[in-house]
Amino acid sequence: MKKVKTWMKISDVLSDFQDKINTSLGRETSSEWNKRVLKEYCVYLRGLSVQGLPEILNEIQDTWNSGLYQDFVWAFGERKMESRPLTFEELAHNKLSTLAATNLPSTGFNTLMSGKTDLNLFRAMGPMIEAIYHLNSGRAFNWEDMLNLAFSDLETRLIFALNRFDEVKEVPEPTAEFFQKLKETSMTSEQTKNLEEKIGLVLIHIEGEIFGMGFENSVEDYWPTMSLFIQFLAACSAVQHNREEIVNEDIIRAYRTFFKLIKTDVTQYKADPELVRDMDEDNPDYEDVIVCKNCGSYYKLEPGESVDDFESCHCGGELKQVHDERT
Ligand SMILES: [Zn+2]
């Protein structure tokens, strides 16, 4: 994500500079440039024959015209909490995040450039869902909101059903095998990379239209997080089709999911009462916890015990201390 920010900074300086030259030459200003380039990308994309793409472009236009896209990006920047954060021990109750953390590689800051399906991609889901939750609740997250965000089945629904996340009757159990497959996915086709990049550019120029050019007023981290989220959903779509290669269809399905999601009141997805039964805002749970890399089960350590006292999980999987993976 660092690289993208630097790029924005550079383009910021460049567009200021360009502005001065162009104004002096009587040519277009950066905001005229933004409008023109946005239009060019839209025309270019309309000319591609990719199934489902016209619908995505209409969806982008509609959400922008209605003001929903702007509200959503604002909500992303405005989201905050008024309760304590969850502890690592509490978060270990979430099997899906535990399996992601123990099975996906962590690339550090260069995910957007690496083209790998790593933990950063998985973790882009959280802030995007938080923004939609905030858009609908209109308040800082209280304790109940925090529990809903961390322990509802929405993320699992998205991963397994994508744009049909709201139609799933029985949400499948997350498995290590799924994340092992996810890790192997990548986008290598130039055609698909181009599609993903151009739709992303349309959205970044719309952000320019909404918040002003030069990105100085844009919501920090929104665009890189959104890009990671799309890549993540596209990778999930590839796994669902038993492919390692991410293709055009996966990008389209990822955007379809994204636009359906921002029109959904996600506050209806409540925390699983079983998982949060013992969690108390006033009494944080600071017990040490170990988790299984294979099935995502968690065990609380008694005082004086360590991960070395356990040979393996009941499923035979390797056990890890939670602190290792989440800091
Ligand atoms: Zn296990």
Residues whose N, C-alpha, C, O or C-beta is under 5 A from the ligand:
A	BS01	ZN	C292 N294 C295 G296 S297 C313 H314 C315 G317
